[in-house]
Amino acid sequence: MHGYHHEDLAADEQAGQLALYTPFTQSVRELVDATLRTTVDDEEIRRAQAEIEAITARLRNRQIEGSFGVRYSSDGSTRPWGNAVVGVRNPIAPPLDFVRDPAGRATAHFRLGAAYEGPPGLTHGGVSALILDQALGEACGAGGRPGMTGGLTIRYLRPAPLGDLTCEGWIDRTEGYKTYAKGTISDSGGPCVEAEGIFIVPKWARELFDSQERPDRFE
């Protein structure tokens, strides 16, 4: 499948890359926040722009083609580091760090800053949908039911403030290649946004899925 790259890395190499790119990407997130909220004078903005453009040129000196995709190793570990919600190397991602339960549940505690604003002081509704899509998918994967989003319904119960939030996703039921999941984003006062979704095993992955679901099928 295009975008999935086999790249075996030893555990210490993975840990080294994680230790390198986590603070690097966080520094770019801080830059975004600073860009939004700075009040320095015009000349300082022009100097900062020149410095940023110079750094960008240095980083473009060597880069991969296209998107980052998902890197995976023979031991089954994956590195979706370009993902827009959980990507270690993606400064657009908040990022969320999900705790996955094999029973089919995923939970993340996270904080959204100024870059995710919709109405003043509140999380953009599209950002909430993005996060919930990921949360439901994480729950499906945790429960051994990975799939692509086939449909997602969002209900906005009340405004979700910027700041500290919790997202939860869980499997509701399964039907063949389809998994139905639900989830919420909550603040200290309870749920702000609810979601229901259907996740479908893509055709290219069904043979592998079937063999894992029914290991005795070839006996």
C-alpha positions in Angstrom: 0.0 0.0 0.0 1.4 3.4 -1.0 2.5 5.5 1.9 3.4 2.5 4.2 7.2 2.2 4.3 9.0 -0.8 5.8 11.9 0.6 7.8 13.4 -1.6 10.4 14.9 0.4 13.3 16.3 -1.1 16.5 14.6 0.0 19.7 17.5 2.3 20.7 17.4 3.9 17.2 13.7 4.6 17.5 14.2 6.0 21.0 17.0 8.2 19.6 14.8 9.6 16.8 12.0 10.2 19.3 14.3 12.1 21.6 15.6 14.1 18.7 12.4 15.0 16.9 10.0 15.5 19.8 11.6 18.7 21.1 12.5 19.9 17.6 8.9 19.7 16.5 7.7 21.3 19.7 9.9 24.2 19.1 8.1 24.8 15.7 4.8 24.6 17.6 6.1 27.3 20.0 7.0 29.4 16.9 3.5 29.1 15.6 2.1 30.3 19.0 4.6 33.1 19.2 3.7 34.2 15.6 0.0 34.4 16.6 0.6 36.4 19.8 3.7 38.5 19.3 3.5 42.3 19.5 7.1 43.2 18.6 7.7 46.0 16.2 7.7 45.8 12.4 11.5 45.7 12.0 11.7 42.8 14.4 9.1 40.9 12.4 11.1 41.5 9.2 14.3 40.2 10.9 12.5 37.2 12.3 11.1 36.4 8.8 14.5 36.4 7.3 15.8 34.1 10.0 12.9 31.7 9.6 13.3 31.6 5.8 17.0 30.8 6.2 16.2 27.9 8.6 13.6 26.6 6.2 16.1 26.6 3.3 18.6 24.6 5.5 16.0 22.0 6.3 15.0 21.7 2.6 18.5 20.9 1.7 17.7 17.2 2.2 14.1 15.9 2.5 11.8 13.0 1.5 9.4 13.3 -1.5 5.7 13.6 -0.7 4.3 13.0 2.7 5.9 11.2 5.6 3.5 8.2 5.5 3.7 5.5 8.1 7.0 3.7 8.8 6.7 0.2 10.2 9.2 -2.4 11.4 9.2 -6.2 11.2 8.3 -6.4 14.9 4.9 -4.7 14.2 5.8 -1.3 15.6 4.6 1.7 13.6 5.7 5.4 13.4 2.8 7.5 12.0 4.9 10.6 12.7 3.4 12.7 10.0 -0.2 12.3 11.3 -2.1 15.6 11.8 -3.3 14.6 15.3 -0.6 12.3 16.8 2.4 13.0 14.6 5.7 13.3 16.5 7.2 15.2 13.5 4.1 17.2 12.6 4.0 20.7 14.2 0.3 20.9 13.1 -0.5 18.1 15.5 -1.3 19.1 19.1 0.0 16.2 19.5 -2.2 13.7 21.3 -0.7 10.7 23.1 -3.4 8.0 23.3 -3.4 5.3 26.0 -4.9 2.3 24.1 -6.9 -0.5 25.8 -7.1 -3.9 24.0 -10.8 -3.9 25.0 -11.2 -1.3 22.3 -10.8 2.1 24.0 -8.4 5.0 23.6 -7.9 8.0 25.9 -5.8 11.1 25.7 -5.4 14.1 27.9 -4.1 17.1 26.0 -4.0 20.9 25.8 -5.0 23.1 22.9 -3.5 26.6 22.5 -4.2 29.6 20.3 -3.4 27.8 17.0 -6.6 25.8 17.4 -9.0 28.6 17.9 -12.4 29.0 16.2 -14.7 31.4 18.0 -12.7 33.5 20.5 -11.2 31.4 23.3 -12.9 28.2 21.9 -11.7 25.2 20.0 -12.5 25.3 16.3 -15.3 22.8 15.5 -13.3 21.3 12.7 -10.4 20.7 15.0 -12.7 18.8 17.4 -13.9 16.6 14.5 -10.3 16.0 13.5 -9.4 14.8 17.0 -12.5 12.7 17.4 -11.9 11.0 14.0 -8.4 10.0 15.3 -9.7 8.9 18.7 -12.3 6.6 17.2 -9.8 5.2 14.8 -7.3 4.6 17.7 -10.0 2.8 19.6 -10.7 0.5 16.7 -7.0 -0.2 16.2 -6.6 -0.9 20.0 -9.3 -3.5 19.8 -7.8 -5.2 16.8 -10.3 -3.7 14.4 -8.3 -1.2 12.3 -10.0 0.5 9.5 -10.5 3.7 7.4 -13.2 6.2 8.3 -16.4 5.4 6.4 -18.5 8.0 8.1 -18.4 10.4 11.0 -21.2 12.2 12.8 -20.4 15.0 15.2 -22.7 16.6 17.8 -21.6 19.8 19.4 -23.1 19.8 22.9 -21.5 23.1 24.1 -18.4 25.1 23.2 -15.1 23.3 23.9 -12.7 25.8 25.4 -9.1 26.1 24.5 -6.9 24.6 27.3 -6.9 21.3 29.0 -9.2 18.6 27.5 -9.8 14.9 27.4 -10.7 12.8 24.4 -12.0 9.2 24.6 -13.0 6.8 21.9 -14.4 3.3 22.2 -15.8 0.4 20.1 -19.6 0.2 20.2 -20.1 -2.8 18.0 -18.8 -4.7 15.0 -20.3 -6.1 11.8 -17.9 -8.0 9.5 -15.4 -5.6 8.1 -17.2 -2.7 9.7 -16.6 -1.3 13.2 -18.9 1.2 14.9 -17.2 3.5 17.4 -18.2 6.4 19.6 -16.3 9.1 21.4 -16.2 12.4 23.3 -14.1 15.5 24.0 -14.6 16.8 27.5 -13.4 19.6 29.7 -13.7 19.7 33.5 -17.4 20.2 33.2 -18.1 17.1 31.1 -18.6 16.3 27.5 -18.5 19.2 25.0 -18.5 17.2 21.7 -19.7 13.7 20.8 -19.0 11.6 17.8 -20.2 8.3 16.2 -18.3 6.7 13.3 -18.0 3.7 11.1 -14.6 2.3 10.3 -14.1 -0.2 7.4 -11.2 -2.5 6.7 -10.0 -1.5 3.3 -10.1 -4.2 0.5 -6.3 -4.3 0.2 -6.0 -5.3 3.9 -8.9 -7.8 4.2 -6.9 -11.0 3.5 -4.5 -10.2 6.3 -7.4 -9.1 8.5 -9.2 -12.4 7.9 -6.1 -14.5 8.7 -5.7 -12.7 12.0 -9.4 -12.9 12.9 -9.5 -16.7 12.1 -6.0 -18.1 12.3 -7.4 -21.6 11.8 -8.9 -20.9 8.4 -5.9 -22.4 6.6 -5.7 -25.6 8.7 
